[in-house]
Amino acid sequence: MNYISNLKTLVCAGLLTVAVALPASATRVLTWTDGSPNRGTRAEAAQWFADELEKRTNGELKIEFHWGGALLKPKAAVKGIGAGAADMGLVLGVYNPKLHQAYILGDLPTAYSDPWVSTRAIYDLVHQNEDMQAEFANSNLQYITNVTSTEIQLICKDKPVKTLDDVKGLKIRGIGVYGKIFNDFGATNVAMPVYESYQAIDTGLVNCTQIYGYAIPAFKLQEVAKDITKLDWGALLGLAYVMNKDTYNSLTPEQQKIINDLGAESIDYYVEKMMLDNDVLTNNPNSEIDGTKVNIYEFSDADKARLLEATNKYLEEWQKSATEAGIDAAALQSQFQELLKKYDDERKAKGYPWNR
């Protein structure tokens, strides 16, 4: 009887210990806000990040996605995540230029448009430059990693653009400075989120939209527009995955390291998939996207050079605005160019990491 009594006592004590220990190892759900739909390469890469986070933390951390701006609209993401309305998610510098005057340097065209080179360079720049770090900290954000739009292209309905001069008179949904430059060449720049492009083209509100190769099938734009012009023109880099600073600080050092490691690793995972998906334009002998026939054109080298040259005045405007905001714009730009060259040289010498 004493044995049974003692056994019951031990079992009860053991159960109590387990019950007390459970909350410490319970799963913590982190809310993720994203303005894009839950499809396409970037959504797959975000899911990979979430799956790896759950696996590497042994289920301690799990991400709950809120796609399509269901939790926070894209323009509200910076302030919303900083205030704790979401734990983490995607923020775009172009939607908050006054909050990210240093970071939007990455949204200006450069001579380097390779997605891996540019994403690696901006990732290092944020981690190494004090002005960059201060911008995220001032919004109560922890920078996790960078994504990229990849090269900006053009898709039109009914009116193909075969040369730069063909944009004159067209209504084109533009992307930041890229839209302004098209406006300089005679187009009417229409500002709207990419999420509204399908309806805008379908209804005739715009003739064309600047877009990225992988995003054409993601937004099903080939259903309403058939003429695609390869510009291979720069890439938006002011797209970051961030976390609320207080949420990040509440994690254990081990959990923080896992998130930091995933941030670095996700660049190669993401860019490799993006470049494969961009083959929808690069290697498309049948000129079809998801079974829909399209026409693919390409600007001449001379027209591409004209586009890059037209960037200079906007770079000067950025320098002036950033300097007035207390940013060492000249040093930031120089550092960025050095990093771009560093990774471009590495790419040329060694190839991409996933092919080594």
C-alpha positions in Angstrom: 0.0 0.0 0.0 2.8 2.4 0.8 4.4 1.5 -2.5 1.2 2.3 -4.4 0.7 5.5 -2.4 4.3 6.6 -3.1 3.8 5.8 -6.8 0.7 7.9 -7.0 2.5 10.7 -5.3 5.4 10.5 -7.8 3.0 10.3 -10.8 1.0 13.3 -9.6 4.2 15.2 -8.9 5.4 14.3 -12.4 2.2 15.4 -14.1 2.3 18.7 -12.2 5.9 19.3 -13.3 4.9 18.6 -16.9 1.9 20.9 -16.6 4.0 23.7 -15.2 6.6 23.2 -18.0 4.2 23.2 -20.9 3.6 26.9 -21.2 7.4 27.5 -21.6 7.5 25.3 -24.6 4.1 26.2 -26.1 4.0 27.5 -29.6 4.1 31.2 -30.0 2.3 32.4 -33.1 3.7 35.4 -34.9 1.3 37.4 -37.2 2.7 38.3 -40.6 1.1 41.0 -42.8 1.6 41.1 -46.5 -0.2 43.2 -49.1 0.3 40.6 -51.9 -1.9 37.6 -52.7 -0.9 34.2 -51.5 0.5 33.0 -54.8 3.6 33.3 -56.8 7.3 32.9 -56.0 7.6 35.4 -53.2 4.7 33.8 -51.3 6.3 30.4 -51.7 9.6 31.8 -50.3 7.8 33.4 -47.4 6.2 30.1 -46.6 9.6 28.4 -46.8 10.8 31.0 -44.2 7.9 30.1 -41.9 8.3 26.4 -42.3 12.0 26.6 -41.5 11.4 28.8 -38.5 8.9 26.4 -37.1 11.3 23.4 -37.7 14.4 25.1 -36.4 12.7 26.3 -33.2 11.2 22.9 -32.7 7.7 24.4 -32.9 8.3 27.2 -30.5 7.7 29.8 -33.1 5.1 29.7 -35.9 3.9 32.2 -38.4 0.3 33.0 -39.2 0.0 34.7 -42.6 -2.5 37.5 -43.4 -2.3 38.0 -47.2 -3.7 40.6 -49.6 -3.6 43.4 -47.0 -6.2 41.6 -44.9 -4.5 42.7 -41.6 -2.7 45.9 -42.7 -2.8 47.7 -46.1 0.6 48.0 -47.7 1.0 51.7 -47.0 0.1 51.1 -43.3 2.6 48.2 -42.8 5.5 50.3 -41.5 3.6 52.1 -38.8 1.3 49.1 -38.1 4.1 46.6 -37.5 6.1 49.2 -35.6 3.0 49.7 -33.3 2.5 46.0 -32.9 -0.6 45.5 -35.0 1.3 42.7 -36.6 4.5 41.0 -35.4 6.2 41.0 -38.8 5.7 41.2 -42.5 6.6 43.0 -45.7 7.2 46.8 -45.9 7.9 48.9 -49.0 10.1 51.9 -48.9 8.3 53.5 -51.8 5.1 53.7 -49.8 6.8 55.5 -46.9 9.6 57.6 -48.5 9.8 60.1 -45.6 10.3 57.2 -43.1 12.8 55.5 -45.3 14.8 58.2 -47.1 18.0 56.2 -46.9 16.5 52.9 -47.8 14.7 54.1 -50.9 18.2 54.5 -52.5 17.7 50.9 -53.4 14.6 51.8 -55.6 16.7 53.9 -58.0 17.9 52.3 -61.2 21.6 51.3 -61.3 23.9 49.7 -63.8 23.6 46.5 -61.8 20.2 44.8 -62.2 21.1 41.2 -61.4 18.7 40.1 -58.6 21.3 38.2 -56.5 23.9 40.9 -56.8 21.5 43.7 -55.9 19.7 41.9 -53.0 23.0 40.8 -51.4 24.3 44.4 -51.7 21.3 46.1 -50.1 21.2 43.4 -47.3 24.8 44.2 -46.4 24.2 47.9 -46.7 21.4 47.8 -44.1 23.5 45.8 -41.7 26.6 48.0 -42.2 25.3 51.5 -42.5 24.3 53.5 -39.5 21.8 55.7 -41.4 20.0 52.6 -42.7 19.9 51.0 -39.2 18.6 54.2 -37.6 15.6 54.4 -40.1 14.4 51.0 -39.1 15.0 51.5 -35.4 13.1 54.9 -35.5 10.0 53.0 -36.8 10.5 50.3 -34.0 11.4 47.7 -36.6 13.9 45.0 -36.7 15.2 44.4 -40.3 15.2 40.7 -41.1 16.0 40.4 -44.8 15.5 41.9 -48.2 13.5 40.8 -51.2 13.6 42.3 -54.7 11.2 42.9 -57.5 13.9 41.7 -60.0 14.2 43.5 -63.3 11.3 45.9 -64.2 9.5 45.0 -67.4 6.4 46.3 -69.2 3.1 44.6 -70.2 0.5 46.4 -72.4 -3.0 45.8 -73.9 -3.6 46.4 -77.6 -0.7 48.9 -78.0 2.7 47.1 -78.1 5.8 49.1 -77.0 8.7 48.1 -79.2 10.9 51.2 -78.7 11.2 53.7 -76.0 9.5 56.3 -78.2 6.4 54.1 -78.3 5.5 55.0 -74.7 4.6 58.5 -75.8 0.9 59.1 -75.2 0.3 55.9 -73.3 -1.2 55.7 -69.8 1.2 53.6 -67.9 1.0 52.4 -64.3 4.4 53.3 -63.0 6.7 52.2 -60.2 8.3 55.0 -58.3 11.1 56.7 -60.2 10.7 54.2 -63.1 7.2 55.6 -63.7 8.5 59.2 -63.6 11.2 58.4 -66.2 8.6 57.0 -68.5 6.6 60.2 -68.0 9.7 62.2 -69.1 9.6 60.2 -72.3 5.9 61.2 -73.0 3.8 58.6 -71.2 1.2 59.6 -68.6 2.3 58.1 -65.3 -0.6 56.6 -63.3 0.2 55.8 -59.7 -1.6 52.8 -58.2 -0.7 49.6 -56.3 0.3 46.6 -58.4 -2.7 44.8 -56.9 -5.0 47.0 -59.0 -3.2 46.5 -62.3 -5.4 43.7 -63.6 -8.6 45.7 -63.3 -7.0 48.9 -64.5 -5.7 47.3 -67.7 -9.0 45.3 -68.3 -11.1 48.4 -68.0 -8.8 50.7 -70.0 -7.8 52.9 -67.1 -4.3 52.3 -68.2 -2.7 50.9 -71.4 0.2 49.3 -69.7 1.8 48.5 -66.3 5.5 48.3 -65.3 5.9 44.9 -63.8 8.3 42.0 -63.1 8.5 38.8 -65.1 7.5 36.5 -62.3 4.6 38.7 -61.3 2.8 38.5 -64.6 1.4 35.0 -64.0 1.1 35.7 -60.3 -1.4 38.5 -61.0 -2.7 36.7 -64.1 -2.0 39.8 -66.2 -1.6 37.7 -69.4 -5.4 37.3 -69.3 -6.0 41.0 -70.0 -2.7 42.0 -71.8 -0.7 40.2 -74.4 2.2 42.5 -75.3 5.3 42.3 -73.1 8.4 44.4 -73.5 11.6 43.2 -71.9 13.3 46.3 -70.3 15.6 44.4 -67.9 15.7 47.8 -66.2 16.9 48.0 -62.6 15.0 46.4 -59.7 13.1 47.7 -56.7 15.1 46.8 -53.6 13.2 48.8 -51.0 11.2 45.7 -50.0 12.1 44.4 -46.6 10.8 41.7 -44.2 10.8 43.2 -40.8 9.7 42.4 -37.3 8.3 44.6 -34.5 11.3 45.5 -32.4 9.6 44.7 -29.1 8.6 41.3 -30.5 12.1 40.6 -31.6 13.6 41.7 -28.3 11.2 39.4 -26.4 12.6 36.3 -28.2 15.4 34.2 -26.7 18.9 34.7 -28.1 18.7 31.3 -29.8 15.4 32.3 -31.5 16.8 35.6 -32.6 19.8 33.8 -34.1 17.6 31.4 -36.0 15.6 34.4 -37.5 18.8 36.2 -38.4 20.3 33.1 -40.0 17.0 32.5 -42.0 17.1 36.1 -43.1 20.5 35.6 -44.7 19.8 32.2 -46.1 16.4 33.2 -47.6 18.1 35.6 -50.1 19.7 32.7 -52.1 16.5 30.6 -51.8 14.3 33.4 -52.9 16.4 34.8 -55.7 17.1 31.4 -57.3 13.4 30.7 -57.5 12.7 34.2 -58.8 15.3 33.9 -61.6 13.8 30.6 -62.6 10.3 32.1 -62.7 11.6 35.0 -64.7 12.4 32.5 -67.4 8.8 33.1 -68.4 10.4 35.9 -70.4 14.0 34.9 -70.8 13.5 31.4 -72.2 10.1 31.4 -73.8 10.3 29.9 -77.3 6.5 29.4 -77.5 5.6 32.9 -76.1 3.1 31.5 -73.7 2.4 32.2 -70.1 0.3 29.5 -68.4 -1.1 28.4 -71.7 -2.0 32.0 -72.9 -0.3 33.3 -76.1 1.7 36.5 -75.6 4.0 38.7 -77.7 7.4 39.4 -76.3 9.5 42.4 -77.5 12.8 43.8 -76.2 14.3 47.3 -76.1 17.5 48.0 -78.0 20.8 48.5 -76.0 20.6 52.2 -77.1 17.1 52.6 -75.6 18.2 50.8 -72.4 21.1 53.3 -72.1 18.7 56.2 -72.5 16.6 54.9 -69.6 19.7 54.6 -67.3 20.9 58.1 -68.3 17.5 59.6 -67.5 17.9 58.4 -63.9 20.6 60.9 -63.1 18.3 63.8 -62.2 16.4 61.6 -59.8 19.5 60.4 -58.1 20.5 64.1 -57.6 17.0 64.8 -56.1 17.4 61.8 -53.7 20.9 63.0 -52.7 19.5 66.5 -51.9 16.5 65.2 -50.0 18.5 62.6 -48.0 21.2 65.1 -47.1 18.6 67.6 -45.8 17.3 64.8 -43.6 20.7 64.4 -42.0 21.8 61.4 -44.0 25.3 61.2 -45.4 24.0 60.6 -48.8 27.3 60.6 -50.7 28.8 58.0 -48.3 25.7 55.9 -48.5 25.7 55.9 -52.3 29.4 55.2 -52.5 29.1 52.3 -50.0 26.2 50.8 -52.0 28.1 51.0 -55.3 31.1 49.2 -53.7 28.8 46.4 -52.4 27.2 46.1 -55.8 30.6 45.8 -57.5 31.7 43.3 -54.8 28.9 40.9 -55.4 28.9 41.4 -59.2 32.6 40.5 -59.2 31.8 37.4 -57.0 29.1 36.3 -59.4 31.3 36.6 -62.4 34.2 34.7 -60.7 32.2 32.0 -58.9 28.7 32.0 -60.3 25.6 31.9 -58.2 25.8 30.1 -54.7 23.3 27.5 -55.7 25.5 26.4 -58.7 28.8 26.2 -56.8 
